[in-house]
């Protein structure tokens, strides 16, 4: 994960429905203590919570290793927590990239919350440079869900981490995720 100072992240907030996405993707009884340790009990979907508290939950769950967390699934649920976006034509690559950042911004406010920088490799291939404070697999799940929800039904696609990505190895570097479709 990429971490800023506590002061910087305290200004940033995340919408409750994003937190609930994680709770719904794992065993609630196992994760509840982590949320409670950071003052996050009785989470309401339309309330805003300090991003630093949310990141503390994720750090503790990862560091303590007592809870298996499927961050890919949680990332997918995070996208589903927002009103679904209409499918874009596969040729409308710029709209797909723009919409991904819109979904992320709909669930976050304040600064710094990060962003997704989407680069066009070709008409059916995006390179997503992820500048967020989340675990790599969480962002992978977000990209997966976004591709699944944004590309026309039946479109075959695949995602992979860039070989140059140091995601999960060195938090100073962003994750680089490729999305390609046919």
Secondary structure as UniProt FT lines:
FT   HELIX           6..11
FT   STRAND          13..15
FT   HELIX           16..25
FT   HELIX           28..37
FT   TURN            38..39
FT   TURN            45..46
FT   STRAND          48..50
FT   HELIX           51..64
FT   HELIX           71..80
FT   TURN            90..91
FT   HELIX           93..106
FT   STRAND          108..109
FT   STRAND          115..122
FT   TURN            123..124
FT   STRAND          125..131
FT   HELIX           136..150
FT   TURN            153..154
FT   STRAND          157..161
FT   TURN            163..164
FT   TURN            167..169
FT   TURN            171..172
FT   STRAND          175..181
//
